Amino acid sequence: MHPALLGVFTIAIGVVGCVSYFYLSNVFLDKVLFPASGPKAGRNINMANQIRPWLFLFPAFFALTLYLAYPVFETLRLSLTDRLPGNRYEFVGLDNYRQMFAETKFWESMRNNMLWLLVVPAASTGFGLLAAQLTDRIKWGNIAKSLIFMPMAISLVGAAVIWKLVYDTRPIEQDQIGVLNALYIFFGGDAPITWLTLPFWNNFFLMAVLIWIQTGFAMVILSAALRGIPEETIEASIIDGAGPFQVFFKIKVPQIKNTIVVVWTTITIAVLKVFDIVFAMTNGQWETQVLANYMFDKLFRANDWGMGSASAMIIMLLVTPILVWNVRNARNEMR
């Protein structure tokens, strides 16, 4: 079957299945378990109304259990075992974690992830806030916003391919198609530079791709927050003699502080899971390995399910506190 038809068929099955489940479960509840007739009609109606919400929640609970809870516990189990020939598993306790912590590549991945965490969320949020403020002050601001947001429509692999061409290096006797090397040679450089092989600095060249993408996301959210600031407070500060910088940093930024934090943490979660960019541009070579790539190498290249699962658990442990904090913050905002 053609993939497009298969996709449509799958969606149709899902929709029909959900509608059928809700309809039949309600019929079963009202007609079989608690019929709204007879001497116990009032009690039955109350019981049915108490159970009905759980019927609607059950599909979500089932999906979360099957696609979230079960994989987490299965990954934890695998991280405590060693895979033997014949698809057998031997319990080894924390040996996989000890072996992983003893590897230089793991600590390289951890160091790079921490570097990404320091740079990308701060830069993306900062540039997004700056773009949100400046685009609201110009006539063609909507066009500028569209151009800045456009990278969000590109997949991470697609963005990586684009930026790999930006960093492209050709022999000195050939024309440079990479923008950076073309500019470098134009302004008097002796020879093109292989940007992605420069230790330490190549990590920043990779980060630029995610910053380029996430700046549009930050700009859209923060622009909406800035427009939600009451005009009275801004006008009052201007009347009191506040300049543009004072209005921005002392009036606007404090009022959208919670939104800034939400944007920051959302980008932080994306950074902790970054994989596509590094895989497509350097494949983790030249000291650019990150945790997700380390996990991929262990699982699918070394076929070491134990250490691969252990590294996956490390990523989950790093992401979970941020997710919990983000959810709590969102709930407090709603209250």
N, C-alpha and C positions, 0 to 999 in steps of 0.2 A: 504494500500500500504506500502511496506517495506520502512523504513526511507531513505535508500541509494537511492532507485529508486525515491522516492519523491524528494530528493535533486537534483538528476540528471535532473529530469523532470522540477523542478523549475528553475534551471540554464538554461536549454534549452529554456524554455518559455521566460526567461529574455533576452537571446541573440537574439532569433527570434523576440521578441517584439521590441528591440532596432533597429535591422537592418530594420525591417518593417517600424518603425516610421521614420527613416532617409530617407529611399527610398521614401515612400509615401509622406512625407512632401515636399521633393525636387520636386517630380513630380507635386504636387499640386501648389507649388510656381512657377515652370517654365511653366507649361502647362495651368493652370487655372487663377491664379492671375496676373502673369506678363509674358504672352507668348512672346517668343523672335522672334516675326514676326509682320508684319504690320507696320503702320506709326510710332508707338511709341516703336519700338523694342529697340532702344538704351536706352531710358528712362526706359523701363521695366527691361532691363538687369541690369542697375545701381541700381534700387530699389530692385530687387531680391538679388543682391550681398550685399546690406546693411542689408537685413532682414535675409539672410541665417545664419550668425553666431549665431543669437538669437535662430534659430531652434536647433542648436547643444547645446546651453547652457540651453535650456528649461528643458530637463530631469534632469540636475544637480540642477537647481533652484527649480524644483518641489520636488525632493527628499530632498533637504535641508529644504524646507519649511515644508514638511510633517513630516520629522523625526527629525528636529532640532528646527526650529523656532516655530512650533505649540506646541510641548511638553514644550518648555520654557514658552510660554505665558499661556498655560494651567496650568502648575505648579504654576506660579505666581498667577493665578486666584484662584486655590485651596488653596494656602497659605493664602489667604484673606477671606476664607470662613470656615464654620463649617458644617460638614456632619450630617444631621438629619435623623431620621428613614424614610424609604421609598425612599432612594436615593435622598433626597432633600438637597439643600445647602443654608445656610444662610450667608449673608455677615457680617463679624465681623471685618473687617479692619485689624489693626495690633495686634489684641488680641493674635493670635497664636504666633507671634514673642515675645510679652511681656511674655506670659506663658513659652515659650521656654527659654528665657533669665533668667527666674526665677528658672529654674531647675538646680540642682547640676550636674546631668548627662550630660547636655549639656556642661557645662563649663569643666567637666572632659574630654569630647570628644574633645573640643577645645584645651585644654591644651596638651592632648596627640598628637593631630594633629600637633601642633606647635613644640612639641618635635621631632616628626618624621621628620618634615621639617628641623630642625636644624641638625639632625644626618644623615639621610639616603642619601640625595643628596651629602653632603660633603664626607661621607665615600665611597659611590659608585664611585663618580668621582675620589676621591683620589686613591682608590685601583685600579680603572680602568686605570688611568694614570700611576701608578707605574707598573702595569702588562704590559701595552703597551710598556713602556720603557725597562723593563727587558727582556721581551720575544723577543724583537728585537736584543738582544745582545747575545743570546744563540743559539746553533745549532738546538736544538729541540724546538725552539720557536713556530713553527706552531702547534706542538702537545700540548704544554702548552696552547696556545690560544684556541685550540679546547676544552680542558678540562675545562678551565675557562668559556668559552662561553656556555658550555653544559647546565647549569641550565636554560638558556633562553628558552630551548626547553620544559621545564617542566611547567605545569600550576601552578598558584599560590596555588590552593588547593592541588595539588600533592606535591608541595614544602612544604606546611604547614604540610601535613601528615608526610613527611620525617623528618622534624625538630621536630615534636611532638614526634617522636620516639627517636630523639637525646636527648630530654629533659625528656623522660619517667622516672617515679619514681615507684619503686616496694618496698614492705616491706623489711626491713633489712634482714630477713631470706631467701629471694629469691635472685636469681641472677639478677643483674641489666642489662637490655637490653638497657637502655639509655646510650649513650656514656659519657655524662657529669657525671652522677652518678657513672658509672663504674670506671671512672678515679678518681673521688672524693673518693670513697671507697678504691680503690687500693692504693692511696697515703695517707691513714690513716684517712679518714673521719669517724666520728662516726655513722652517719645515712644519708641515701639519702635525698636530698633536692628536694622539689617540686618547681622547678624553675619557672614555669609559674604562681605561686600564690604569688611570692615575690612582694609586692607593689613597684612601681616605676621601679625597675630593670627588672620586667617581660616585660615592654615595650621594653627594649633594646634587650631582647631575641627574641621578635617578629620582631624587626627591622632587626636583623641579617639575617632573611629569605629573605627580600627584598634586602638587601645589597648583599647577595650571588647571587641573580638573576641579579640585575642591574649592578653589576661589569663587567660582560661579555659584556653587551651592551656598557658600557662606554669604555671598553678596545678596542673593535672593531673600534668604531668611532675615538677615540683618536689615535689609532695605525695608521690609515689611514692619520690622520692629521700630525702626526710626520714624516711619510714617505714623506709627501709633502713639508717638509722644505728643501730649497735649500742646497745641500751639501757644497757649497762655503762658506756660513756663518759659518757653523760648523768647517770647515777646517781652516778658517781664525781665529776663536776664539782659536782653539787649537794651531795654530802657535804663537798667541799672548800670550800664556802661560796659558790659562784657563784650569782649572781642570774639571773632569767629572761633579761635582756638579754645578760648575759655568756654564758649557755648557748647562746643563739641565734647571737650574732655570733662567738663565739670557739670554739665546739664544733661547732655544726650547719653553719653556712655554710661553714667551711673543708672539711668532709667532703663537701659536695655541690658544691664549686667547679666541677668539670668538667661536671656536669650544668647548672649555671647558665650556663656558657659555651656549651654546646651549644644551650640554649634561646635565649640571646642571639643567636647567629649564625643560627639558623633564622629568627628573627623579622627579623633584618637582611636576609636574602635576600628575605623577603616584602615588606619595605619598599622595597627597590631595584626591585621589579617592580610597585609599587602603581600602579594605573591606574583600576580601577572606581570607587573612592570619589571621586576627583577628577573623573572624567568625569561621574558621575551628579549630583554636588552643585554644581560650579561650572563644569564643562567647561573648566577651566584658566584661567578669567577672574579678574580682580582679583588678579593676581600669585600664582596658586596652581598654575601649570603645573609638572609634574614630567616626568622624562625619558620615561616611557612614553607620556604624553599628547603630548609633543612629537613623538615618533616616529610616533604615530597621525596627528597632524595632517599631518606631512610625507608619509606614505605614502598616506593615504586621502582627505585633503582637498586638499592641494596636488598630489597625484599625482607627488611628487618621490621616486622610488624610491632615487635615489642618496643624498640626505641622510637619508631615512628609514632606509635600511640602515646608514648611518654612525652614526646615533644608536643603532640597535639594537646595533651593535658596541661602542659605549661602555658601554651597559648590561651587555653580556656581559662586558666587561673588568672592570667593577666587581664583578660577581657571582662570577666565576671564582675569584679568590684566596680568597674566603670559603668557597666550595664545597670547594676543595682542602684548605683548612685543616680544615674540618669532617670531611671523609672521613678525613684523617690522624689527627685526634684520636679519631674513632670506632674506627679500627683499633688505635690505641695502647691504648684502653680495653679492647678485646677481648683484647689480648695480656696 
